[in-house]
Amino acid sequence: VYILLDDGWNASAEPENSFQVDAEHSVRCDVIYESGGYPDYAILRAERVVTERVALSAMPASLAEPGEPIYALGFPGASDQVTNNYNAAVDAVTVTTGTISRMAHMEETNTDVIQIDATINHGNSGGPLINSSGQVIGINSAKMSSTYSGEATVEGIGFAIPMSEAKSIVDDLINYGYVTGRPQ
């Protein structure tokens, strides 16, 4: 896993060599936590402090309200395949808009989530969910689609992990080396 710093890396059409990166254009990361379920997300540790990218400020999702406009940012691979534009440039990020539908809790994974109506695609996962002030309130993590009785398909229900949930996990990893209250 890498943080891509600029467009100096190369993408290859060969699946086994899909990305060729080097230290000049990327920073290697270790996956230090994976949710292991739905919603799916991971926490990474970069091998060095990344100063080449600007960090967005965070806001507790508890201060956000249902109906508030939000923006889901990411780099969906399907978008790259359509345009043949595999790059890490900031202006290549995709933005989908929507609103906060509600704050919810997933009992099966004991996870708080922000339910949104912005489109979440493969590649949006791990990207920021931001409010109209540009503050990160969550981490895009999942979408749901279902077909009921062979009729209409329900789509457009997305989920993000609130920043407080991510911060709690990071704090546990720093303080204990594992996430408390979750299977190890």
Backbone torsions as a table, in degrees:
resi	resn	phi	psi	omega
1	VAL	NA	136.4	-177.1
2	TYR	-134.4	150.7	164.7
3	ILE	-95.4	120.9	-179.9
4	LEU	-87.9	127.4	-173.7
5	LEU	-91.0	-28.2	-177.4
6	ASP	-161.6	-169.9	-177.4
7	ASP	-90.8	16.3	-177.3
8	GLY	-80.9	-1.9	177.1
9	TRP	-90.2	166.8	-176.4
10	ASN	-118.6	140.6	172.7
11	ALA	-104.1	140.7	-178.3
12	SER	-115.8	149.9	177.6
13	ALA	-74.5	-14.6	-179.4
14	GLU	-79.6	119.9	-177.2
15	PRO	-56.1	-37.3	-177.3
16	GLU	-73.6	-18.2	177.7
17	ASN	-125.3	47.9	-170.5
18	SER	-65.7	-26.5	178.3
19	PHE	-135.9	134.3	173.8
20	GLN	-117.0	112.0	-176.7
21	VAL	-124.9	159.0	177.2
22	ASP	-140.3	169.1	-175.1
23	ALA	-63.9	-24.7	179.6
24	GLU	-70.8	-30.2	-173.7
25	HIS	-115.8	4.8	-176.9
26	SER	-156.3	164.6	174.3
27	VAL	-127.7	124.4	179.9
28	ARG	-71.0	144.4	179.5
29	CYS	-130.0	151.4	171.3
30	ASP	-105.2	141.5	173.1
31	VAL	-81.0	116.0	-178.0
32	ILE	-104.1	-10.2	175.5
33	TYR	-157.9	135.0	172.1
34	GLU	-126.6	137.1	-178.2
35	SER	-63.4	-30.7	178.7
36	GLY	70.3	16.2	179.9
37	GLY	-166.2	-159.2	-178.3
38	TYR	-105.6	126.0	0.5
39	PRO	-74.1	152.0	-174.9
40	ASP	-95.2	124.7	175.5
41	TYR	-156.9	164.1	-179.6
42	ALA	-139.8	155.8	174.3
43	ILE	-116.2	130.7	-175.0
44	LEU	-111.1	152.8	171.6
45	ARG	-120.8	118.3	178.2
46	ALA	-75.2	147.9	-178.7
47	GLU	-72.2	-11.2	174.7
48	ARG	-153.7	165.4	175.7
49	VAL	-67.1	130.4	-178.8
50	VAL	-96.1	113.4	178.9
51	THR	-106.3	-9.5	-176.9
52	GLU	-78.1	-14.5	178.1
53	ARG	-117.0	143.3	-179.3
54	VAL	-88.6	129.8	178.5
55	ALA	-83.0	142.1	174.4
56	LEU	-87.9	150.5	177.1
57	SER	-77.0	154.9	-178.3
58	ALA	-107.6	154.6	175.2
59	MET	-136.9	136.6	176.8
60	PRO	-59.3	131.7	179.4
61	ALA	-62.1	-23.3	179.7
62	SER	-63.0	-19.2	177.2
63	LEU	-86.7	-9.6	178.8
64	ALA	-85.5	156.9	-176.7
65	GLU	-123.0	145.6	171.3
66	PRO	-55.7	139.4	-177.4
67	GLY	93.6	-12.4	180.0
68	GLU	-70.3	137.8	177.2
69	PRO	-68.3	142.5	178.5
70	ILE	-138.2	165.6	-179.4
71	TYR	-136.2	125.2	177.8
72	ALA	-99.6	120.0	-178.4
73	LEU	-105.8	150.1	178.0
74	GLY	178.5	-175.5	179.9
75	PHE	-129.8	70.7	-179.1
76	PRO	-60.9	128.9	-179.8
77	GLY	-60.7	-34.9	179.8
78	ALA	-62.1	-36.7	177.4
79	SER	-63.6	-42.2	178.5
80	ASP	-63.8	-38.3	-178.6
81	GLN	-67.2	-35.7	179.8
82	VAL	-68.5	-41.0	-175.7
83	THR	-94.0	-8.7	-173.3
84	ASN	53.1	36.6	-176.6
85	ASN	-121.5	79.8	-179.9
86	TYR	-87.7	98.6	179.1
87	ASN	-148.3	168.6	-177.6
88	ALA	-112.7	16.7	-178.4
89	ALA	-67.4	144.8	-179.9
90	VAL	-58.1	-36.3	-179.0
91	ASP	-76.2	-1.4	176.4
92	ALA	-92.3	-5.6	-179.5
93	VAL	-64.5	142.3	174.4
94	THR	-94.4	147.8	-179.5
95	VAL	-128.9	124.4	171.6
96	THR	-116.0	142.4	-176.5
97	THR	-107.6	158.1	177.5
98	GLY	-178.7	-158.2	178.1
99	THR	-134.9	162.1	172.2
100	ILE	-75.4	124.2	178.1
101	SER	-83.7	-46.3	178.2
102	ARG	-172.6	165.4	169.9
103	MET	-96.5	135.9	-175.0
104	ALA	-139.9	171.2	176.6
105	HIS	-130.8	128.7	177.0
106	MET	-93.4	108.2	-177.1
107	GLU	-61.6	-42.4	-174.4
108	GLU	-63.8	-26.4	178.2
109	THR	-115.0	1.5	-178.6
110	ASN	50.9	49.2	-176.0
111	THR	-126.8	131.7	170.7
112	ASP	-77.8	143.9	179.3
113	VAL	-139.5	157.5	170.8
114	ILE	-104.3	117.7	177.4
115	GLN	-88.0	128.5	-176.6
116	ILE	-130.1	161.5	175.8
117	ASP	-105.5	5.1	174.3
118	ALA	-71.3	145.4	-179.9
119	THR	-68.6	128.1	174.6
120	ILE	-113.1	121.6	178.1
121	ASN	-116.5	164.7	175.1
122	HIS	-57.4	124.1	-175.9
123	GLY	111.6	-24.4	171.4
124	ASN	-76.7	-26.0	-179.0
125	SER	-57.5	133.2	-178.6
126	GLY	90.5	-14.5	177.6
127	GLY	-80.6	165.0	-177.7
128	PRO	-79.2	146.4	167.8
129	LEU	-103.9	115.7	-174.4
130	ILE	-116.7	155.7	176.8
131	ASN	-92.1	-177.8	-176.3
132	SER	-69.8	-12.0	175.2
133	SER	-91.3	0.6	179.7
134	GLY	82.2	14.9	178.6
135	GLN	-92.7	140.6	178.6
136	VAL	-79.1	122.9	177.0
137	ILE	-109.5	-12.7	-179.2
138	GLY	-166.0	175.9	178.1
139	ILE	-116.4	117.2	179.3
140	ASN	-57.5	131.5	-173.4
141	SER	-138.7	-24.6	-174.0
142	ALA	-162.2	160.8	170.4
143	LYS	-136.4	160.3	-178.3
144	MET	-128.3	138.5	170.3
145	SER	-143.5	140.2	-177.8
146	SER	-145.0	148.8	173.2
147	THR	-112.8	127.8	-177.3
148	TYR	-105.0	121.3	176.1
149	SER	50.8	37.0	178.0
150	GLY	70.9	9.0	-178.0
151	GLU	-100.6	-131.8	-174.0
152	ALA	-64.7	144.0	174.5
153	THR	-94.7	129.6	177.5
154	VAL	-91.3	120.1	177.3
155	GLU	-133.4	174.8	176.3
156	GLY	88.1	11.2	175.1
157	ILE	-101.6	112.7	-179.6
158	GLY	-114.8	162.7	-179.9
159	PHE	-134.3	144.7	175.0
160	ALA	-131.9	147.1	175.8
161	ILE	-83.9	124.6	178.6
162	PRO	-61.7	149.5	179.9
163	MET	-58.4	-32.6	179.0
164	SER	-63.6	-35.7	177.7
165	GLU	-66.8	-46.3	179.2
166	ALA	-63.6	-42.7	179.7
167	LYS	-63.7	-39.3	178.4
168	SER	-62.0	-42.3	179.1
169	ILE	-65.7	-45.6	178.9
170	VAL	-61.6	-43.7	178.9
171	ASP	-60.1	-43.7	177.5
172	ASP	-61.4	-43.8	-179.7
173	LEU	-62.5	-39.4	178.8
174	ILE	-69.1	-45.4	-173.6
175	ASN	-80.1	-35.7	-173.1
176	TYR	-119.9	-19.6	-176.2
177	GLY	86.0	1.2	176.3
178	TYR	-153.4	170.7	-178.9
179	VAL	-96.1	119.8	-179.4
180	THR	-70.5	148.6	177.7
181	GLY	75.2	8.6	179.7
182	ARG	-129.3	150.7	176.7
183	PRO	-60.0	142.0	179.4
184	GLN	-99.5	NA	NA
